[in-house]
């Protein structure tokens, strides 16, 4: 989020690359914290409406040499204020 001079938050638009990068970083951070031997093998980011992204993530279990997947939806960015009216 970017802040302008009127003390209001200006929403920014996520790109496909942003969504993939943020998802991979978050999933890898969680897996590292819980000591699971899995890696993100692939990410596909698809548009799912105006400002909405569908993200499919394929994981590889390093111990069992198997793969599994999950999907998530990133909703559009909404404008927020800092509480001042």
C-alpha positions in Angstrom: 0.0 0.0 0.0 1.2 3.5 -0.8 0.3 6.5 1.3 -0.5 9.8 -0.3 -0.4 13.3 1.3 -4.1 13.2 2.4 -3.4 10.4 5.0 -5.3 7.9 3.0 -4.1 4.6 1.8 -3.9 4.2 -2.0 -4.4 0.6 -3.1 -1.9 -0.9 -5.5 -2.7 -3.5 -8.2 -1.0 -6.9 -7.8 0.7 -8.3 -10.9 0.8 -11.9 -11.7 4.5 -12.1 -10.8 3.8 -10.3 -7.5 1.1 -12.9 -6.6 3.4 -15.8 -7.5 6.4 -14.4 -5.6 4.3 -13.6 -2.4 2.7 -17.0 -2.4 6.0 -18.9 -2.8 7.7 -16.8 -0.1 4.8 -17.3 2.3 4.4 -21.1 1.7 8.2 -21.7 2.0 8.3 -19.6 5.2 5.5 -21.7 6.8 7.1 -25.0 5.7 10.4 -24.0 7.1 8.9 -23.0 10.5 7.1 -26.3 10.9 10.2 -28.3 9.7 8.4 -30.0 6.8 10.6 -31.3 4.0 8.6 -30.0 1.1 9.3 -27.5 -1.5 7.2 -25.3 -3.9 7.6 -27.1 -7.2 5.4 -24.8 -9.3 3.0 -21.9 -9.2 0.4 -20.9 -11.7 -1.4 -17.5 -11.4 -4.6 -17.0 -13.4 -6.9 -14.1 -13.6 -10.3 -14.9 -12.0 -12.2 -11.6 -12.4 -11.5 -8.0 -12.1 -8.5 -7.7 -9.7 -9.0 -11.3 -8.5 -6.2 -14.0 -8.9 -6.5 -17.7 -8.7 -3.2 -19.3 -7.5 -2.5 -23.0 -8.0 0.5 -24.3 -6.0 2.2 -27.7 -6.6 4.3 -29.0 -3.7 6.9 -31.8 -3.7 7.4 -33.9 -0.6 11.1 -34.6 -0.5 10.8 -37.5 1.9 8.2 -39.5 0.0 9.0 -38.2 -3.5 5.3 -37.4 -4.1 3.5 -34.2 -5.1 0.3 -32.5 -3.9 -1.4 -29.2 -4.8 -3.6 -26.5 -3.4 -5.4 -23.5 -4.7 -6.1 -20.1 -3.2 -7.9 -16.9 -4.4 -6.4 -13.4 -3.9 -9.3 -10.9 -3.8 -9.0 -7.4 -5.2 -7.2 -4.8 -3.2 -9.6 -2.5 -1.4 -9.0 1.1 -0.4 -8.4 1.5 3.4 -8.2 4.7 5.4 -6.1 5.2 8.5 -9.3 5.8 10.6 -9.4 9.5 10.2 -12.5 11.0 8.5 
